[in-house]
């Protein structure tokens, strides 16, 4: 993953530079039979490689022989996907969340919506199409804090600094290393979801000012 992903993989897989975002298929990588997709849950241009377990160590060593390649863990993936405004299942979305609530309307083709050539007929269609047609009561939004303290998952959101009843909740939050600033996302009432709306998050018993911000926080760099 990252701006040097293509050049790094090209040294081991000649077909890599010709691939576009979400292209996938069987390819030789370092002489090994692999399945390569130009994807990755980071917001960056990059590749995901599936390899038989017996060849995994050999492939990893071949990739790491390139000084431009370094290993990272899921913590780094999580901060990158958050900066990219990407949902994590079980946190930002679940089986009770509709695409409209989650600001993922693009995931339902127009042909499957009300009046479309193949409208409806999919799991959850009644509720999902009602949200498309009439709106949803809540909305996933991006959040930026006024300061450097991160707002973590589970923090309650309030309309002002003194109100007793929360109006929303943070579902993902942390420090964005690319931005060098905290970022978060969560759900608020649709009526309070406009960009630049000021809210307050409860952090360690204190009310911290936050502002609704456009996502992604960092521009995606997929190769289209």
C-alpha positions as CSV (number, residue, x, y, z in Angstrom):
1,X,0.0,0.0,0.0
2,X,1.1,3.6,-0.7
3,X,2.6,5.8,-3.4
4,X,5.4,3.4,-4.1
5,X,3.2,0.3,-4.1
6,X,3.1,0.0,-7.9
7,X,6.8,0.4,-8.5
8,X,7.6,-2.0,-5.7
9,X,5.3,-4.7,-6.9
10,X,6.3,-4.2,-10.5
11,X,9.8,-5.5,-9.7
12,X,8.2,-8.8,-8.9
13,X,5.0,-8.8,-11.0
14,X,5.3,-7.3,-14.5
15,X,1.5,-7.0,-14.9
16,X,1.0,-4.8,-11.8
17,X,1.4,-1.4,-13.4
18,X,-1.4,-2.1,-16.0
19,X,-3.9,-2.9,-13.2
20,X,-6.6,-0.4,-12.2
21,X,-8.4,0.1,-8.9
22,X,-10.3,-3.1,-8.1
23,X,-8.8,-5.1,-10.9
24,X,-8.0,-8.6,-9.7
25,X,-6.8,-12.0,-11.1
26,X,-4.1,-14.7,-10.9
27,X,-0.6,-13.4,-11.4
28,X,3.0,-14.6,-10.8
29,X,4.7,-12.6,-8.0
30,X,8.3,-13.4,-7.5
31,X,7.7,-16.5,-9.5
32,X,4.9,-17.7,-7.2
33,X,1.3,-18.4,-8.1
34,X,-0.7,-15.6,-6.5
35,X,-4.0,-13.8,-6.7
36,X,-3.5,-10.1,-6.9
37,X,-6.1,-7.3,-6.5
38,X,-5.4,-3.6,-6.8
39,X,-7.1,-2.7,-3.6
40,X,-6.6,-2.4,0.1
41,X,-8.6,-0.9,2.9
42,X,-6.3,2.2,3.4
43,X,-7.5,4.8,1.0
44,X,-4.1,4.5,-0.7
45,X,-3.2,3.0,-4.1
46,X,-2.0,-0.5,-3.4
47,X,-2.3,-4.2,-3.8
48,X,-3.6,-7.2,-1.8
49,X,-1.9,-10.5,-2.6
50,X,-3.3,-13.9,-1.8
51,X,-0.6,-16.7,-1.7
52,X,-0.6,-20.4,-0.7
53,X,0.4,-20.6,3.0
54,X,3.5,-22.6,2.1
55,X,4.8,-19.7,0.0
56,X,3.9,-16.9,2.3
57,X,7.3,-16.5,3.9
58,X,9.2,-16.6,0.6
59,X,6.8,-13.9,-0.8
60,X,7.2,-11.7,2.3
61,X,11.0,-11.9,2.1
62,X,11.0,-11.1,-1.6
63,X,8.8,-8.0,-1.0
64,X,10.9,-6.9,2.0
65,X,14.1,-7.1,0.0
66,X,13.0,-3.8,-1.6
67,X,14.1,-0.9,0.7
68,X,10.9,0.9,-0.3
69,X,8.8,-1.8,1.4
70,X,8.2,-1.9,5.2
71,X,5.9,-4.2,7.2
72,X,3.0,-2.6,9.2
73,X,0.2,-4.0,11.3
74,X,-3.5,-3.6,11.6
75,X,-3.1,-0.5,13.8
76,X,-1.6,1.4,10.9
77,X,-4.4,0.0,8.6
78,X,-7.0,1.3,11.1
79,X,-5.6,4.8,11.2
80,X,-5.4,5.0,7.4
81,X,-8.9,3.7,6.8
82,X,-10.2,6.2,9.3
83,X,-8.4,9.1,7.6
84,X,-9.9,7.8,4.3
85,X,-13.4,7.8,5.8
86,X,-13.9,4.1,5.4
87,X,-16.3,2.1,7.7
88,X,-15.2,-0.8,9.9
89,X,-17.9,-3.5,10.1
90,X,-19.1,-4.0,13.7
91,X,-18.1,-0.4,14.6
92,X,-19.4,2.1,11.9
93,X,-21.8,-0.3,10.2
94,X,-23.7,-3.4,11.2
95,X,-26.8,-5.4,10.1
96,X,-29.0,-2.7,11.5
97,X,-27.4,0.1,9.6
98,X,-28.8,1.2,6.2
99,X,-26.6,2.6,3.4
100,X,-28.5,6.0,3.7
101,X,-27.7,6.2,7.4
102,X,-24.1,5.3,6.8
103,X,-23.6,7.8,3.9
104,X,-23.0,4.9,1.6
105,X,-25.8,5.5,-1.0
106,X,-23.3,4.7,-3.8
107,X,-23.5,1.0,-2.7
108,X,-27.1,0.6,-4.0
109,X,-27.3,0.9,-7.8
110,X,-30.0,3.4,-9.1
111,X,-31.5,0.5,-11.0
112,X,-32.3,-1.2,-7.6
113,X,-33.9,1.8,-6.1
114,X,-37.6,2.9,-6.3
115,X,-38.6,3.3,-9.9
116,X,-35.5,1.6,-11.2
117,X,-35.5,-1.2,-13.8
118,X,-34.9,-3.8,-11.0
119,X,-36.1,-1.8,-8.0
120,X,-36.3,-3.7,-4.7
121,X,-36.2,-7.4,-4.2
122,X,-33.0,-7.4,-2.0
123,X,-32.6,-8.1,1.7
124,X,-33.8,-5.1,3.7
125,X,-35.3,-3.4,0.7
126,X,-38.4,-2.1,2.4
127,X,-36.4,-0.2,5.1
128,X,-33.5,0.8,2.8
129,X,-35.8,2.1,0.0
130,X,-37.9,4.0,2.6
131,X,-34.7,5.8,3.7
132,X,-33.8,6.6,0.1
133,X,-37.3,8.0,-0.5
134,X,-38.0,9.8,2.7
135,X,-34.6,10.2,4.4
136,X,-33.2,8.6,7.6
137,X,-33.2,10.0,11.1
138,X,-29.5,9.7,11.6
139,X,-26.4,10.1,9.5
140,X,-22.7,9.0,9.7
141,X,-20.5,12.1,9.8
142,X,-16.8,13.0,10.0
143,X,-15.6,14.8,13.1
144,X,-12.6,17.0,13.8
145,X,-11.6,18.2,17.3
146,X,-10.5,21.6,18.4
147,X,-7.2,20.5,19.8
148,X,-5.0,17.4,19.7
149,X,-6.9,15.1,22.1
150,X,-8.4,12.1,20.2
151,X,-12.1,11.3,20.6
152,X,-12.4,7.5,20.8
153,X,-15.1,5.0,19.9
154,X,-18.0,5.1,22.3
155,X,-17.7,8.8,23.2
156,X,-21.2,10.4,23.5
157,X,-22.0,13.5,21.4
158,X,-24.0,16.5,22.7
159,X,-25.6,19.5,21.0
160,X,-23.9,21.9,23.4
161,X,-21.6,22.0,26.4
162,X,-24.3,21.7,29.1
163,X,-27.1,19.5,27.7
164,X,-27.8,16.3,29.6
165,X,-29.1,14.1,26.8
166,X,-26.6,12.9,24.1
167,X,-27.7,13.2,20.5
168,X,-25.1,10.9,19.0
169,X,-22.1,8.6,19.4
170,X,-18.6,8.2,18.1
171,X,-18.1,4.9,16.3
172,X,-14.4,5.2,15.3
173,X,-11.8,7.7,16.5
174,X,-8.1,8.2,16.9
175,X,-5.0,10.2,15.9
176,X,-4.5,10.6,12.1
177,X,-0.8,10.4,11.5
178,X,-1.1,11.8,7.9
179,X,-3.0,14.8,9.1
180,X,-1.1,15.1,12.4
181,X,-4.4,15.7,14.1
182,X,-7.3,13.7,15.7
183,X,-10.1,12.4,13.5
184,X,-13.3,10.5,14.2
185,X,-16.6,9.5,12.7
186,X,-19.9,8.8,14.3
187,X,-23.7,9.1,14.0
188,X,-25.8,12.2,14.7
189,X,-29.4,13.2,13.9
190,X,-29.7,14.1,10.2
191,X,-30.9,17.5,11.2
192,X,-27.5,18.1,12.9
193,X,-25.3,16.6,10.2
194,X,-24.4,19.6,8.2
195,X,-20.7,20.3,7.6
196,X,-19.2,22.7,10.1
197,X,-21.9,22.0,12.7
198,X,-20.3,22.4,16.2
199,X,-21.0,19.6,18.7
200,X,-19.4,18.4,22.0
201,X,-17.9,15.0,22.8
202,X,-17.6,13.7,26.3
203,X,-14.0,12.7,26.9
204,X,-13.0,11.6,30.4
205,X,-15.8,13.6,32.0
206,X,-15.1,16.7,30.0
207,X,-17.0,18.2,27.1
208,X,-14.6,18.6,24.1
209,X,-15.7,20.8,21.2
210,X,-15.8,18.9,17.8
211,X,-16.9,20.0,14.4
212,X,-18.6,18.0,11.6
213,X,-16.1,17.7,8.7
214,X,-16.2,16.4,5.2
215,X,-14.8,12.9,4.5
216,X,-12.4,11.6,3.5
217,X,-10.1,13.5,5.8
218,X,-7.2,12.6,3.5
219,X,-7.8,12.4,-0.3
220,X,-8.0,8.8,-1.7
221,X,-5.3,8.0,-4.2
222,X,-6.8,5.0,-6.0
223,X,-5.6,4.4,-9.6
224,X,-8.7,4.8,-11.7
